[in-house]
Amino acid sequence: MRPLAFTAPCVVLAITMWYVGAQSKPDSSSVTGNHASSPISVILISVDGLRPDAITKLGANTVPNFYRLRREGAFTDNARSAKDYTITLPNHTGMITGRLVTGYDGHNWTTNRDTEFPPDVTLHKQKGSYLDSVFAGAHDHGFRTALFASKSKFSLFDVSYNSANGAEDMIAPDNGRDKIDVFEFKNRSENVIDKLERAMKKDVFDFLMLHIRNPDTAGHVFKWNTEIPSPYMASVRKADELLGDVFEQIEDNSTWKGRTYLVVTTDHGGATGEKQHKANQNPENYTIPFFVWGPGIPAGADLYALNPETRQDPGSQNPALDEGVQPIRNAGAGNLCLDLLGVPAISGSTVNAMQDLKVKALTQ
Ligand SMILES: [Zn+2]
């Protein structure tokens, strides 16, 4: 049972139609007029290849925006990526489907090539059955959705949930099969943020996913090296600046200010001194940060302390799904975002499927 404080009476109170911008996708079949607008917005940010100890080594003066998440929000430096795969697409697929990678309940997307996916390659085809997602859950409940990404491989999600491959909306009113209202891709994170800044000035999304690639790119080119100075640490500083740009848009625009949640995590870390993050047994690859910031989120709270019965700090391990009390995982992000929006869990999901990851202090 979810605490009442989590359940925003979104649809009933959906009387304010904030979004005035045109959809940027010419092929979108979404019926924008049917979209409800939530009392809140949720932005899920994945900073690709971000190690939590990079943030703490750089410190509050150097990465003030990550520290703002720590100071004003609830967080942990010891969340987990998927068990079997510490690479990009499998973990981002986990975030949006609420599943781990392998097994009967896994989403089963295991490859990671960087490419623009053709229209006949989808998550569903790989799985052999339709995979529900955070985009579908939000969109079917009348919410406006967007994905801003800095790697071409994220086209997999746009293709999987477009007007041809997304499932019919069975929850009246019919908001269409295209579950991602706006999809933007630019190869440089700075250009993605430029696009996002322009969008946030004229538009409001109820659920938005943003992908920032800089730490991963620096790690692959120059090694994951947390000594200061190093290209990797400079890239984390750059990611902090881009996060600051998002904070600025939230605060400069009355349509976002005071009603926006940030859920910030990553797909994987990276192995010290190496240019890769593939070894799924290496704690440096599977140890990741997880932050939640927004109205009612207790300042500086430890996410494990907020969830003493349902989540357990895994120490240096990455337990399997059937190995006792679970850690906080990046794959729980999608169901958390829907929970904040007052939308039920992603069907078929296994991570945070009870939407029992508490991010607010109990008030009743
Ligand atoms: Zn990655």
Residues whose N, C-alpha, C, O or C-beta is under 5 A from the ligand:
A	BS01	ZN	D48 G49 I87 T88 D216 D267
